[in-house]
Amino acid sequence: MEKEMLEHYLSFNRRRFLSKLSLGIGSMALGSLLIPDLFNGGDTDDDTAFTPGIPSFAPKAKRVIYLFQNGAPSQLESFDYKPKLREMSGQNLPASVRGGQRLTGFTATQANLPLVGSFTDFKQYGESRAWVSDLFPHTAKIVDDLCIVRSMHTEAINHDPAITFFQTGSQQGNRPSMGAWLSYGLGSENKNLPAFTVLISRGKGNAQGVYSKLWSNGFLDSIHQGVQFSKGEDPVLYLRDPEGMNKTDRRKMLDKLSTLNQLAYNELGDPEINSKIRQYEMAYRMQTAVPETLDISKEPDDIIKLYGTDCMVPGTFAANCLLARKLSENGVRFVQLYHQGWDQHADLPRDISWQAKDVDQASAALVTDLKQRGLLDETLVIWGGEFGRTNFSQGSITKDNYGRDHHPRCFSIWMAGGGIKPGIVYGETDEFGYNILKDPVHVHDFHATVLNQLGLDHEKLVFKHLGRRFRLTDVAGRVVKDIIA
């Protein structure tokens, strides 16, 4: 009798164990579909516990639109007014101000470093009384919606490492970009569109290169890589069905391909195979979603007037700003714009005038458009480049002409919406515009603050790779709480 009871007890517990196990495996499988990175590269330490797809705390913003001004616009001709430079124009930069800071190869051998004031005037605008250059009249009108940060600084002094640093948190390549980290951390809001998209435009000035490593997924799942939209007839390459194939045939082909990929995954266990399956499915859904989202033919005349007529010309900065609004309002988590042409080592007055005209109206229009649609509070808009420009001229100063070299020690950006305080100027530089006097903001601090606004703790957004825990802010960064509303 005791033997029969023992066998019954063991049998019951075996059944219960297997039942619970099957539920657990089913839950794990469902979780891996809903949150693709749930079992991929995570960390189990309590102090770095993070679940992809779930914010660490309540977010103030849902999305980011980053208007990256590639080539480094001069803060001295945009948002950091320095009348002292006009007074001392032509005089050599005092050694006490430079403090032995390194220069690029362009100016390191110059016998003199002649100070040069801005060719353009500045005025104060809005209740914030922020100084804005005459080159940016449209931005001046929305200054009370902006947080102008004048105390940005970086470690890189040349373009490629500096741009890479801003986009990935590292001066070397092969790291995930900001958009990839956000895609990994929060996932997508729209299953028919990628979480991370890229738009590129070019001005008339000297253009620094823009490379795909800037929107790379790095060591994260390839589903998190940015999708570049082009200005051509096909905004996403290879998205259309091949000639002679209809939607039904395409669906059958993808189903067969998915079956083969699943067999390969069952045999090899490579998670990248599942990523490929998801990418094929995303491409199929994008065939309908992308043309609908990028269609601006139904935009009313007042919106076209707001952005300027250039918004009707594919590939322009204005057109990309309008598309950024459409992508963002349709749930794209991170929209990255690059506008090339800001590298003004010579002919700065002419070239920066071109560039400012390219971007001023559309940048301001984007903020205004989001605000009037009730989307600005949940969308963080960022405007700025990879570093600033020197207060001295590269080469000699001629009448109404000069150039400025790279300057990583201090420069300006602006942010709007997404829970950032509006109508403030944060940080202060010296009267020469060479060093920061108050409230410095490093690139890692900038990244930590952006992640914070989207509900992500930058110290917990971690991915374990090759035995090391990686994060966007590396081993540094602090949230700049004073600019948070």
C-alpha positions as CSV (number, residue, x, y, z in Angstrom):
1,M,0.0,0.0,0.0
2,E,2.8,2.4,0.9
3,K,4.6,1.5,-2.3
4,E,1.5,2.3,-4.4
5,M,1.0,5.7,-2.6
6,L,4.6,6.6,-3.2
7,E,4.3,5.8,-7.0
8,H,1.1,7.8,-7.2
9,Y,2.8,10.7,-5.4
10,L,5.8,10.6,-7.7
11,S,3.6,10.3,-10.8
12,F,1.6,13.3,-9.7
13,N,4.7,15.4,-9.2
14,R,6.1,14.4,-12.5
15,R,2.9,15.4,-14.3
16,R,2.8,18.7,-12.4
17,F,6.5,19.4,-13.2
18,L,6.1,18.6,-16.9
19,S,2.9,20.7,-17.0
20,K,4.5,23.7,-15.4
21,L,7.6,23.2,-17.6
22,S,5.5,23.3,-20.8
23,L,3.8,26.5,-19.7
24,G,7.2,28.0,-18.9
25,I,8.7,27.0,-22.3
26,G,5.6,28.4,-24.0
27,S,5.9,31.7,-22.1
28,M,9.5,31.9,-23.0
29,A,8.8,31.3,-26.7
30,L,6.0,34.0,-26.6
31,G,8.3,36.4,-24.8
32,S,11.1,35.9,-27.4
33,L,8.7,36.8,-30.2
34,L,7.2,39.9,-28.4
35,I,10.6,41.1,-27.1
36,P,13.2,39.7,-29.5
37,D,16.2,40.4,-27.2
38,L,14.7,39.0,-24.1
39,F,17.2,36.1,-23.9
40,N,20.0,37.7,-25.9
41,G,22.9,39.2,-24.2
42,G,21.2,40.3,-21.0
43,D,22.8,40.6,-17.6
44,T,21.4,39.1,-14.4
45,D,23.2,41.2,-11.9
46,D,20.7,43.1,-9.7
47,D,22.4,46.5,-10.2
48,T,22.3,46.2,-14.0
49,A,19.0,44.3,-14.5
50,F,17.3,45.4,-17.6
51,T,14.5,43.9,-19.7
52,P,14.5,45.0,-23.4
53,G,11.3,46.6,-24.4
54,I,10.4,47.9,-21.0
55,P,11.4,51.4,-19.7
56,S,13.2,51.6,-16.4
57,F,10.8,54.3,-15.3
58,A,8.0,56.5,-16.7
59,P,9.3,58.3,-19.8
60,K,8.8,61.9,-20.6
61,A,9.3,61.3,-24.3
62,K,8.4,58.5,-26.7
63,R,10.5,59.4,-29.7
64,V,13.6,61.4,-30.8
65,I,14.2,63.4,-34.0
66,Y,17.9,64.3,-34.2
67,L,18.8,67.0,-36.7
68,F,22.5,66.4,-36.9
69,Q,24.5,69.2,-38.5
70,N,27.4,67.3,-40.0
71,G,30.7,69.2,-40.1
72,A,30.3,71.3,-37.0
73,P,28.4,74.6,-37.2
74,S,30.1,77.6,-35.6
75,Q,28.6,78.5,-32.2
76,L,30.1,82.0,-32.7
77,E,27.8,82.6,-35.7
78,S,24.7,81.0,-34.3
79,F,23.9,80.8,-30.5
80,D,26.9,82.0,-28.5
81,Y,27.3,85.8,-28.8
82,K,30.8,87.1,-28.1
83,P,31.2,90.9,-28.7
84,K,34.7,90.8,-27.2
85,L,35.9,89.0,-30.3
86,R,34.9,91.9,-32.5
87,E,36.8,94.3,-30.2
88,M,39.9,92.2,-30.4
89,S,39.6,91.1,-34.0
90,G,43.1,90.6,-35.5
91,Q,44.8,90.3,-32.1
92,N,46.5,87.0,-31.2
93,L,44.7,84.5,-28.9
94,P,46.2,85.0,-25.4
95,A,48.2,82.1,-24.3
96,S,46.5,82.2,-20.9
97,V,43.1,81.6,-22.6
98,R,44.4,78.7,-24.8
99,G,46.1,77.1,-21.8
100,G,48.1,74.8,-24.0
101,Q,45.1,73.0,-25.5
102,R,45.8,71.0,-28.6
103,L,45.1,72.2,-32.1
104,T,44.4,70.3,-35.3
105,G,47.1,69.9,-38.0
106,F,45.4,72.8,-39.8
107,T,46.4,75.5,-37.3
108,A,49.1,73.9,-35.1
109,T,51.8,75.3,-37.3
110,Q,50.3,78.8,-37.6
111,A,52.6,81.5,-36.3
112,N,49.7,83.5,-35.0
113,L,46.1,82.7,-34.0
114,P,44.2,85.9,-34.9
115,L,40.9,86.4,-33.0
116,V,38.0,87.1,-35.3
117,G,34.5,88.3,-34.3
118,S,31.3,87.2,-36.1
119,F,30.5,88.9,-39.4
120,T,26.8,88.7,-38.5
121,D,24.9,90.5,-35.7
122,F,23.0,89.0,-32.8
123,K,19.8,90.0,-31.1
124,Q,17.9,88.8,-28.0
125,Y,14.6,87.1,-28.5
126,G,11.6,85.9,-26.5
127,E,11.0,85.9,-22.8
128,S,14.2,84.0,-22.3
129,R,16.1,86.9,-23.9
130,A,18.4,84.4,-25.6
131,W,21.0,85.7,-28.1
132,V,20.5,84.3,-31.6
133,S,22.4,85.2,-34.8
134,D,20.7,87.0,-37.6
135,L,21.4,84.0,-39.7
136,F,18.6,82.1,-37.9
137,P,15.5,84.4,-37.9
138,H,13.1,81.5,-37.9
139,T,14.8,79.7,-35.0
140,A,14.7,83.1,-33.2
141,K,10.9,83.1,-33.3
142,I,10.7,79.7,-31.4
143,V,13.4,80.5,-28.9
144,D,11.0,80.1,-26.0
145,D,10.4,76.5,-27.0
146,L,14.1,75.7,-27.0
147,C,16.7,74.8,-24.4
148,I,20.0,76.2,-25.8
149,V,23.0,74.4,-24.3
150,R,26.2,76.5,-24.8
151,S,28.5,74.3,-22.8
152,M,28.8,71.1,-24.8
153,H,32.3,69.7,-25.0
154,T,33.8,66.6,-26.5
155,E,37.2,64.8,-26.5
156,A,37.5,64.3,-30.3
157,I,39.1,67.0,-32.4
158,N,38.6,65.5,-35.9
159,H,35.4,64.9,-37.7
160,D,35.2,61.1,-38.1
161,P,35.9,60.2,-34.5
162,A,33.8,63.2,-33.2
163,I,30.7,62.3,-35.3
164,T,31.1,58.6,-34.3
165,F,31.4,59.6,-30.7
166,F,28.2,61.6,-30.8
167,Q,26.3,58.8,-32.6
168,T,27.7,55.8,-30.7
169,G,29.3,56.9,-27.5
170,S,32.7,55.7,-28.8
171,Q,35.3,57.3,-31.1
172,Q,35.9,53.9,-32.7
173,G,33.4,52.1,-35.0
174,N,31.5,48.8,-34.6
175,R,29.4,50.1,-31.6
176,P,25.7,50.4,-31.6
177,S,24.4,53.9,-32.5
178,M,21.9,55.9,-30.3
179,G,19.0,54.8,-32.5
180,A,20.0,51.1,-32.2
181,W,20.2,51.4,-28.4
182,L,16.8,52.9,-28.3
183,S,15.4,50.3,-30.6
184,Y,16.9,47.6,-28.3
185,G,15.8,49.3,-25.2
186,L,12.2,50.2,-26.1
187,G,11.3,48.4,-29.3
188,S,9.1,49.8,-32.0
189,E,5.7,51.5,-31.7
190,N,4.6,50.5,-35.2
191,K,5.2,46.9,-36.4
192,N,4.9,48.1,-40.0
193,L,7.8,50.6,-39.8
194,P,11.4,50.3,-38.5
195,A,12.1,51.7,-35.0
196,F,15.1,53.6,-36.4
197,T,15.3,55.5,-39.7
198,V,18.0,57.7,-41.4
199,L,17.6,60.6,-43.8
200,I,20.5,62.5,-45.4
201,S,20.8,65.9,-47.1
202,R,23.6,68.0,-48.3
203,G,24.2,71.7,-48.5
204,K,26.5,73.7,-50.7
205,G,29.5,73.8,-48.3
206,N,32.4,71.5,-47.6
207,A,30.7,68.2,-46.7
208,Q,32.2,65.6,-44.4
209,G,31.3,62.0,-45.1
210,V,28.4,60.1,-43.6
211,Y,28.9,56.4,-43.2
212,S,26.6,53.5,-42.4
213,K,28.6,52.8,-39.2
214,L,26.9,55.8,-37.7
215,W,23.5,54.0,-37.7
216,S,25.0,50.5,-37.2
217,N,23.5,48.0,-34.7
218,G,27.1,47.1,-33.7
219,F,26.9,44.0,-31.6
220,L,23.2,44.3,-31.0
221,D,20.7,42.2,-33.0
222,S,20.7,43.4,-36.7
223,I,17.0,44.2,-36.4
224,H,18.1,47.3,-34.6
225,Q,20.1,48.8,-37.4
226,G,18.9,52.1,-38.8
227,V,17.1,51.9,-42.2
228,Q,18.2,54.6,-44.6
229,F,15.6,56.3,-46.7
230,S,16.8,57.7,-50.0
231,K,15.4,60.5,-52.1
232,G,14.9,58.4,-55.2
233,E,11.9,56.6,-56.6
234,D,12.5,53.7,-54.1
235,P,13.0,55.3,-50.7
236,V,14.2,51.9,-49.3
237,L,16.3,49.9,-51.7
238,Y,15.1,46.4,-52.7
239,L,11.7,46.8,-51.0
240,R,9.7,46.3,-54.1
241,D,8.7,42.9,-55.3
242,P,10.9,41.6,-58.2
243,E,9.5,41.9,-61.7
244,G,6.9,39.2,-62.4
245,M,6.2,38.5,-58.7
246,N,2.9,39.5,-57.2
247,K,2.0,39.9,-53.5
248,T,0.6,36.4,-53.2
249,D,3.8,34.8,-54.7
250,R,5.8,37.1,-52.4
251,R,3.9,35.9,-49.4
252,K,4.4,32.2,-50.3
253,M,8.1,32.7,-50.9
254,L,8.5,34.4,-47.5
255,D,6.6,31.6,-45.8
256,K,8.9,28.9,-47.4
257,L,11.9,31.0,-46.6
258,S,10.8,31.3,-43.0
259,T,10.4,27.5,-42.7
260,L,13.9,26.9,-44.1
261,N,15.3,29.6,-41.7
262,Q,13.5,28.0,-38.8
263,L,15.0,24.6,-39.6
264,A,18.4,26.2,-39.7
265,Y,17.8,27.9,-36.4
266,N,16.7,24.6,-34.8
267,E,19.9,23.0,-36.0
268,L,22.4,25.9,-35.3
269,G,20.7,28.0,-32.6
270,D,22.1,31.2,-34.1
271,P,19.8,34.1,-33.0
272,E,20.8,36.1,-36.0
273,I,18.7,33.7,-38.1
274,N,15.6,34.8,-36.3
275,S,16.6,38.4,-36.9
276,K,16.7,37.7,-40.6
277,I,13.2,36.2,-40.4
278,R,11.9,39.3,-38.7
279,Q,13.7,41.6,-41.2
280,Y,12.0,39.8,-44.2
281,E,8.6,40.2,-42.5
282,M,9.3,43.8,-41.7
283,A,10.3,44.5,-45.4
284,Y,7.0,42.8,-46.5
285,R,4.9,45.1,-44.2
286,M,6.9,48.2,-45.2
287,Q,5.9,47.7,-48.8
288,T,2.6,49.3,-48.0
289,A,3.5,51.3,-44.9
290,V,6.5,53.3,-46.3
291,P,4.8,54.8,-49.4
292,E,1.8,55.8,-47.3
293,T,3.9,57.4,-44.6
294,L,6.2,59.2,-47.0
295,D,3.4,60.6,-49.2
296,I,3.3,64.4,-48.7
297,S,0.8,65.0,-51.5
298,K,-2.0,65.4,-48.9
299,E,-0.2,67.9,-46.8
300,P,-2.1,71.2,-46.6
301,D,-0.8,74.4,-48.1
302,D,-0.2,76.0,-44.7
303,I,2.2,73.1,-43.8
304,I,4.1,73.5,-47.1
305,K,4.4,77.2,-46.4
306,L,5.6,76.5,-42.9
307,Y,8.5,74.3,-44.0
308,G,9.2,76.3,-47.1
309,T,8.8,75.3,-50.8
310,D,12.0,73.2,-50.6
311,C,10.1,70.6,-48.6
312,M,8.5,69.6,-52.0
313,V,12.0,68.8,-53.3
314,P,13.0,65.2,-52.4
315,G,16.4,65.0,-50.6
316,T,16.5,68.5,-49.2
317,F,16.8,69.2,-45.5
318,A,13.3,70.7,-45.5
319,A,11.8,67.7,-47.2
320,N,13.5,65.4,-44.7
321,C,12.2,67.5,-41.7
322,L,8.7,67.1,-43.0
323,L,9.3,63.3,-43.5
324,A,10.7,63.2,-40.0
325,R,7.5,64.5,-38.6
326,K,5.5,62.0,-40.6
327,L,7.7,59.1,-39.5
328,S,7.7,60.1,-35.9
329,E,3.9,60.6,-35.7
330,N,3.6,57.1,-37.2
331,G,5.6,55.6,-34.4
332,V,9.2,55.5,-35.6
333,R,11.2,55.6,-32.4
334,F,14.3,57.4,-33.6
335,V,14.5,59.5,-36.7
336,Q,18.1,60.6,-37.6
337,L,18.7,63.4,-40.0
338,Y,22.2,64.3,-41.3
339,H,22.8,67.6,-43.1
340,Q,26.3,67.9,-44.6
341,G,28.2,71.0,-45.4
342,W,29.2,72.7,-42.2
343,D,33.0,72.3,-42.3
344,Q,33.9,75.9,-42.8
345,H,37.7,76.2,-42.6
346,A,37.6,79.1,-45.1
347,D,34.9,81.3,-46.7
348,L,32.9,80.9,-43.5
349,P,30.7,84.0,-44.0
350,R,29.5,82.8,-47.4
351,D,29.2,79.1,-46.6
352,I,27.5,79.4,-43.2
353,S,25.0,81.8,-44.7
354,W,24.1,79.0,-47.3
355,Q,23.9,76.4,-44.6
356,A,21.8,78.5,-42.2
357,K,19.3,79.3,-45.0
358,D,19.1,75.5,-45.8
359,V,18.1,74.5,-42.3
360,D,16.7,77.5,-40.3
361,Q,13.1,77.6,-41.5
362,A,12.6,73.8,-41.6
363,S,14.1,73.2,-38.2
364,A,11.9,75.8,-36.6
365,A,8.9,74.5,-38.7
366,L,9.4,71.0,-37.3
367,V,9.2,72.2,-33.7
368,T,6.2,74.4,-34.5
369,D,4.5,71.6,-36.4
370,L,4.9,69.1,-33.6
371,K,3.7,71.6,-31.1
372,Q,0.5,72.5,-32.9
373,R,-0.2,68.8,-33.3
374,G,0.2,68.1,-29.6
375,L,3.3,65.9,-30.3
376,L,6.1,68.1,-29.0
377,D,5.7,67.0,-25.4
378,E,6.4,63.4,-26.3
379,T,9.0,64.1,-29.0
380,L,12.5,65.2,-28.2
381,V,14.0,67.3,-31.0
382,I,17.8,67.8,-31.0
383,W,19.8,70.2,-33.3
384,G,23.6,70.4,-33.3
385,G,27.0,69.1,-34.7
386,E,30.0,67.1,-33.5
387,F,32.0,70.0,-32.1
388,G,32.4,73.8,-32.4
389,R,34.7,76.2,-34.2
390,T,37.7,78.2,-33.0
391,N,37.5,81.9,-31.9
392,F,40.5,82.5,-34.1
393,S,40.8,82.4,-37.9
394,Q,42.4,79.6,-39.7
395,G,44.8,81.5,-41.9
396,S,44.7,85.2,-42.3
397,I,41.7,87.4,-42.0
398,T,40.7,89.3,-45.1
399,K,37.9,91.8,-45.6
400,D,34.7,90.0,-44.8
401,N,36.3,86.6,-45.1
402,Y,37.8,84.1,-42.6
403,G,37.6,80.5,-41.6
404,R,37.4,78.7,-38.3
405,D,39.1,75.5,-37.3
406,H,37.7,72.6,-35.1
407,H,37.1,73.4,-31.5
408,P,36.0,70.6,-29.1
409,R,36.3,72.6,-25.9
410,C,32.9,74.3,-26.1
411,F,30.0,74.6,-28.5
412,S,26.3,74.9,-28.7
413,I,23.3,72.7,-29.4
414,W,19.6,73.1,-28.8
415,M,16.9,70.7,-27.7
416,A,13.1,71.1,-27.7
417,G,10.2,69.1,-26.3
418,G,10.4,65.6,-24.8
419,G,10.3,66.9,-21.2
420,I,13.2,69.4,-21.6
421,K,12.8,72.8,-20.1
422,P,11.7,75.3,-22.7
423,G,13.0,78.9,-23.0
424,I,16.3,78.5,-21.1
425,V,20.0,78.9,-21.9
426,Y,22.2,76.4,-20.1
427,G,25.9,76.7,-19.6
428,E,28.3,79.6,-20.1
429,T,31.5,80.1,-21.9
430,D,34.2,82.7,-21.4
431,E,34.2,86.1,-23.1
432,F,36.5,84.7,-25.8
433,G,34.2,81.7,-26.5
434,Y,37.1,79.4,-25.9
435,N,36.5,77.7,-22.5
436,I,33.5,76.7,-20.4
437,L,32.9,78.7,-17.3
438,K,29.8,77.1,-16.0
439,D,27.7,73.9,-16.3
440,P,29.8,71.8,-18.7
441,V,27.9,69.0,-20.6
442,H,30.0,66.1,-22.0
443,V,28.8,63.9,-24.8
444,H,28.2,61.1,-22.3
445,D,26.1,63.5,-20.2
446,F,24.1,64.3,-23.3
447,H,23.5,60.6,-24.0
448,A,22.5,59.9,-20.4
449,T,20.0,62.8,-20.5
450,V,18.4,61.7,-23.8
451,L,18.0,58.1,-22.5
452,N,16.6,59.4,-19.3
453,Q,13.8,61.3,-21.1
454,L,12.8,58.1,-22.8
455,G,12.6,56.3,-19.5
456,L,15.9,54.5,-19.7
457,D,18.6,54.4,-17.0
458,H,21.9,54.8,-18.9
459,E,23.7,52.7,-16.3
460,K,21.2,49.8,-16.7
461,L,20.8,49.9,-20.5
462,V,23.5,47.2,-20.8
463,F,24.4,44.6,-23.3
464,K,27.0,41.9,-22.5
465,H,29.3,41.2,-25.4
466,L,32.6,39.4,-25.5
467,G,32.6,39.1,-21.7
468,R,32.2,42.9,-21.1
469,R,29.1,44.9,-20.2
470,F,28.7,47.7,-22.8
471,R,26.4,50.7,-22.7
472,L,26.0,53.9,-24.7
473,T,27.6,56.0,-22.1
474,D,30.6,53.7,-21.6
475,V,31.7,54.1,-17.9
476,A,30.7,57.8,-17.5
477,G,27.8,60.1,-18.0
478,R,25.4,61.9,-15.7
479,V,21.8,63.1,-16.3
480,V,21.7,66.9,-16.6
481,K,18.8,67.4,-14.3
482,D,18.8,71.2,-14.5
483,I,17.5,71.1,-18.1
484,I,14.6,68.7,-17.3
485,A,11.2,70.1,-16.9
